[in-house]
């Protein structure tokens, strides 16, 4: 600003300039507050995901402890101690967040008013007195110390040393040295005088650190227990047959191996229907009568100079020669008109190259019995199957599938299922579409016509999938709270002349 005597006009210009600078500063403050709000949203979303993931990890560990026992039992016990400590501290932090949000009313959309959360008097009055802490502030410090102590006790095994160090670092409550070289108490430095939204984000970050440590414990516990359980003496003998079922009189082939195959392992004293070859028992015998048959025996392996006996026992099923086919729709028990339906055709005990299937609209789609079908008119389609058995004989079978039309689609606005809320400008630029949210097939739909109705105005019929000039004119006369109804939506399959049955009405509310 220039000094000296100023004209009234110059004074007015200077004043406007000051107001402009103040407005810029205010806008920057709102942007920062909104940024903290978005950061808090991301932390909370990540915490929700971590909670679900950690629950799954703990369930997996409990299942391992119940099934495999051994070291998994100790690992599960450690994990549950960590779960208890984590929940206790996580819930305490939640009370601190509730304290931060006292007297803060969410907006109509459920979100917090970030730009209005620029004051921090809730925590300032609750946690601090002078340069020290109130009773509540001391409770916060005590909760942090208790969490660290409980985690240290639960994770006494040296394999968790890095996790304990990470927890101590994340929740180090020692005094903080400021940029000016002065000492400041932990809570003072991180929360005193800060906007409520900044404090809320910090508390959500604490919860994120807690969930991260919990996840690392569970993952480490699972991994370590699995390594301990992989001791050579823990393995069991497994009967592995080349096939699970055999024709009567057919030769049964397979092998008996340890859970971890090692061709350098030394085995001896094999008893069973076969012989030892390179660390595995190769079986060869004639299948018995139809039904379940048993294979049993034993052999020895040497560990620490001692012969350890290892018995084995398994079963196989002998089935009669097939006389019917197995036909299944990969998606469901019907086929749909207008889409490509995947079909699997197989004959028990017969290779795919010896199986032939035929039906109107049925086409081979690769190996292993894969076909596709595009049914035509009518209400059912018959699939005929012929199979050539290993002995040269042929058998045939037939299956009937129902043909159904694609279900009625639901109307969408800008890709969103109704009801939809938003500004006029959003609706004006949106595409009216259709979707099949509960349909098992991926199909492309195209809206070719719809009717638009606003209360107090005549219905507008639009060809295509976007608002025309007449519809936009009707939209321009709406006000906040008005509902725009889209009905009589005509939908076609992309690349087809098939017009689907009635598409449901969708509503847009002006905001």
Secondary structure, 3 states (H helix, E strand, C coil): CCCCCCCHHHHHHHHHHHHHHHHHHHHHHHHHHHHHHHHHHHHHHHHHHHHHHHHHHHHHHHHHHHHCCCHHHHHHHHHHHHHHHHHHHHHHHHHHHHHHCCCCCCCCCCCCCHHHCCCCHHHHHHHEECCEECHHHHHHHHHHHHHHHHHHHHCCCHHHHHHHHHHHHHCCCCCEECCCCCEECHHHHHHCCCCHHHHHHHHHHHHHHHHHHHHHHHHHHHHHHHHHHCCHHHCCEEEEECCCEEECCCEEEEEEEECCCCCCCCEEEEECCEEEECCEEEEEEECCCCEEEEEEEEEEEEECCEEEEEEEEEEEEEECCCCCEEEEECCCCEEECCCCEEEEEEECCECHHHEEEECCCEEECCCCCEEEECCCCCCEEEEEEEEECCCCCEEEEEEEEEEECCCCCEEEECCEECCEEECHHHHHHCEEEEECCCCCCCCCEEEEEEEEEECCCCCEEEECCECCHHHHHHHHCCCCCCEEEEEEEEEEECCCCCECCCEECEEEEEC
